[in-house]
Amino acid sequence: MDLTNWVIILAVALISLTFFCSRAPANWSIENRARRFTGTRLLVQAVLSFWAALLIIAHGLFELDFRAAHLSPTMLLAGALVLIVASGYWAVRGRELLKPRRRFSAS
């Protein structure tokens, strides 16, 4: 797959994410808008991180000549794993921020 296809996939993912997450009613407070903005930002970071990990795996492991490469396959997989873990963390945190806050909670 070309790098152009990878960039198009990233653009579609980011545009759809911002379309679905950035909608906020006009009567929301500044605090709720800030939560929504921060949650959307964290989800964008998660998409970018996951996309970079997939790009590393696809182009780094499957299309690379290891004799000419400076990194071993283990290092490439470790870097991709770190990006996937960060992506999962950011996705969970962003999803929590996009949920409406509870008004009354039994603590």
C-alpha angles and dihedrals in degrees: 000000000000123000087241090063090050091053091048091051090051092049093050092048093049095045093050091046094052091044094055098037106039098061110111129167117250094240095059119119123246090253093056091046090051090051090050092048093048092048091050091048091052091050090050089052089050092051092048092048094048091046091051091049092051090047091052091050096045100042100024100048107025103036102032128100103226094204090063096038124098094210128066121231089249091058091049092051091047091052091048091049092052090051092049092050090049089048092053092048093050092046093053093046093045092049090052091053092050093055115092115259119251114248098206122022129183105228 
